[in-house]
Amino acid sequence: MTTLKQYVTLTVALAFGLLTLLGLLFVPALADLLLGWGTLLAALALLFGVLNLFFVHFRRLFAGNVYSTVLVLSMIVVFLLAVTDSLGLTTSGADGAFWWVQAPIEAALAALLAFFLLFAAVRLLQRRPDRWSLIFLLTLIVILLSQSPLPSAAASAVSWLANLLTVVFAGAGMRGLLIGVALGAVTIAVRLLIGMERPYNR
Amino acid sequence: MNVGAALLTLVIFITVTILLVLLSRRLASGVEVGLRPLPSYLALKSQIGRAVENGRRVHFAVGRASLLGLASPTSLASLTALNSLARDGCASGVPPLVAVGEGSLLPAAQDSLRAGYRRADRADEFSLASVQFVAPESAPFAYAAGVTDLMVQQRVGSNLMLGRFGSELALMSEAAVRANTEQVIGSDDPLALSVGAAVTDHLIIGEELLAAHAYLEGRPSQVAAIQLQDMARLVIVILILLAALAGIIAG
């Protein structure tokens, strides 16, 4: 049964959705205003997210979880650095923590990706030894070889094959995928705008 | 946006709306339409049953796409899947453990889970810790590291990752493979899909993810949207073929 609260949320959602659409099409200033309000709400949600992260790990800290202890201490230290930065007691303290700690760790994780993908491809062959898995592995090898230093005769052949695979086959597949996603996104958007889909009224 | 483009957008919006309403009414009047079977959705639905059997929770990652951004339909589809799992899981006493990688997804995911508990008459059992914010959208590897830790610490029985991910999906899926955990992966990102194809047979590809509403809830308006997409796809395919033919004839 539809309650009064559900009618109110539906009305507000429909009104703001249609106003934003009309604003984007004909009155950019109105769209900017509404999207600005949305951005403010998203920023608040991010703040709640950070608090959620802190409290979840703060609770785990008392259970003796080492990772949670490191996370909570890191959050407190970075927060204090941001405060001392704003008071002028330190310079670029929070930025320093990012550039000297988080960025190198993220770069190291990114560097590991190639190995994870290679292991995944080998495991795929073990799990499902069919022609599709073989094509997957061969494509991976060709692309890796095309990025490696090779004798010039082999390099041009491998480069031609890699180009064929990425531009023609992968490119065509990706465009098909994106067209499908775009069509799905349009129908979801229209259903939301006319109230057929109501994720806010569960 | 110039007036011509704005009017064209408005015409498309009105046309899609009219077609959606007409197709929905046709389906609501009892006309049967079969959806192409997607085994990955069957695998998704069976995860709660497995969780009840093995006593281990289902982990659900909703991805990193903001509800305010262009990829919001992907996140909405992911939230629909979460809604379905939360409904069954909360009723069976095995609510999913949710990890979000973007601020605006946190209240939406909490709302899904809260609704699941409410429907099961267990509203008092809802815990904010069941939905965890792991990292902001701008830190994909921090998100991957946090999700990996969550999966290992909580000893989850199934790993479901539906939404917008990038190459960091490889780190999370590797952790699930090491823990011998069954996985269902769905994304609209080609990079994440290529990683997903290597690690699981239960892959939900692009538009299939956006069809989550129709497959998991199956209301006439949701199935009508799938029909409309198929019609539009046919028109686009014909236009592409005509354009290619015209290009060949023009030399």
HADDOCK unambig.tbl for C-alpha pairs under 7 A between the chains (distance, minus, plus):
assign (segid A and resid 25 and name CA) (segid B and resid 1 and name CA) 6.34 0.50 0.50
assign (segid A and resid 25 and name CA) (segid B and resid 6 and name CA) 4.97 0.50 0.50
assign (segid A and resid 26 and name CA) (segid B and resid 6 and name CA) 6.99 0.50 0.50
assign (segid A and resid 42 and name CA) (segid B and resid 103 and name CA) 6.49 0.50 0.50
assign (segid A and resid 42 and name CA) (segid B and resid 104 and name CA) 5.36 0.50 0.50
assign (segid A and resid 45 and name CA) (segid B and resid 103 and name CA) 4.93 0.50 0.50
assign (segid A and resid 45 and name CA) (segid B and resid 104 and name CA) 5.25 0.50 0.50
assign (segid A and resid 46 and name CA) (segid B and resid 103 and name CA) 3.95 0.50 0.50
assign (segid A and resid 46 and name CA) (segid B and resid 104 and name CA) 6.63 0.50 0.50
assign (segid A and resid 49 and name CA) (segid B and resid 103 and name CA) 5.53 0.50 0.50
assign (segid A and resid 49 and name CA) (segid B and resid 106 and name CA) 6.53 0.50 0.50
assign (segid A and resid 49 and name CA) (segid B and resid 133 and name CA) 5.23 0.50 0.50
assign (segid A and resid 52 and name CA) (segid B and resid 132 and name CA) 6.70 0.50 0.50
assign (segid A and resid 52 and name CA) (segid B and resid 133 and name CA) 6.29 0.50 0.50
assign (segid A and resid 53 and name CA) (segid B and resid 132 and name CA) 6.48 0.50 0.50
assign (segid A and resid 53 and name CA) (segid B and resid 133 and name CA) 5.55 0.50 0.50
assign (segid A and resid 53 and name CA) (segid B and resid 134 and name CA) 6.40 0.50 0.50
assign (segid A and resid 56 and name CA) (segid B and resid 129 and name CA) 5.93 0.50 0.50
assign (segid A and resid 106 and name CA) (segid B and resid 141 and name CA) 5.77 0.50 0.50
assign (segid A and resid 109 and name CA) (segid B and resid 141 and name CA) 6.86 0.50 0.50
assign (segid A and resid 113 and name CA) (segid B and resid 170 and name CA) 6.71 0.50 0.50
assign (segid A and resid 116 and name CA) (segid B and resid 170 and name CA) 6.42 0.50 0.50
assign (segid A and resid 117 and name CA) (segid B and resid 170 and name CA) 6.77 0.50 0.50
assign (segid A and resid 117 and name CA) (segid B and resid 195 and name CA) 6.95 0.50 0.50
assign (segid A and resid 120 and name CA) (segid B and resid 198 and name CA) 5.56 0.50 0.50
assign (segid A and resid 120 and name CA) (segid B and resid 199 and name CA) 5.94 0.50 0.50
assign (segid A and resid 121 and name CA) (segid B and resid 198 and name CA) 5.66 0.50 0.50
assign (segid A and resid 124 and name CA) (segid B and resid 198 and name CA) 5.55 0.50 0.50
assign (segid A and resid 124 and name CA) (segid B and resid 199 and name CA) 6.52 0.50 0.50
assign (segid A and resid 174 and name CA) (segid B and resid 190 and name CA) 6.71 0.50 0.50
assign (segid A and resid 177 and name CA) (segid B and resid 206 and name CA) 6.17 0.50 0.50
assign (segid A and resid 180 and name CA) (segid B and resid 206 and name CA) 6.99 0.50 0.50
assign (segid A and resid 180 and name CA) (segid B and resid 207 and name CA) 5.20 0.50 0.50
assign (segid A and resid 181 and name CA) (segid B and resid 188 and name CA) 6.74 0.50 0.50
assign (segid A and resid 181 and name CA) (segid B and resid 206 and name CA) 5.61 0.50 0.50
assign (segid A and resid 181 and name CA) (segid B and resid 207 and name CA) 4.73 0.50 0.50
assign (segid A and resid 183 and name CA) (segid B and resid 229 and name CA) 5.92 0.50 0.50
assign (segid A and resid 184 and name CA) (segid B and resid 207 and name CA) 5.87 0.50 0.50
assign (segid A and resid 184 and name CA) (segid B and resid 210 and name CA) 5.66 0.50 0.50
assign (segid A and resid 184 and name CA) (segid B and resid 229 and name CA) 6.68 0.50 0.50
assign (segid A and resid 185 and name CA) (segid B and resid 73 and name CA) 5.45 0.50 0.50
assign (segid A and resid 187 and name CA) (segid B and resid 225 and name CA) 6.02 0.50 0.50
assign (segid A and resid 188 and name CA) (segid B and resid 73 and name CA) 6.39 0.50 0.50
assign (segid A and resid 190 and name CA) (segid B and resid 13 and name CA) 6.95 0.50 0.50
assign (segid A and resid 190 and name CA) (segid B and resid 17 and name CA) 6.63 0.50 0.50
assign (segid A and resid 196 and name CA) (segid B and resid 221 and name CA) 6.83 0.50 0.50
assign (segid A and resid 202 and name CA) (segid B and resid 115 and name CA) 6.18 0.50 0.50
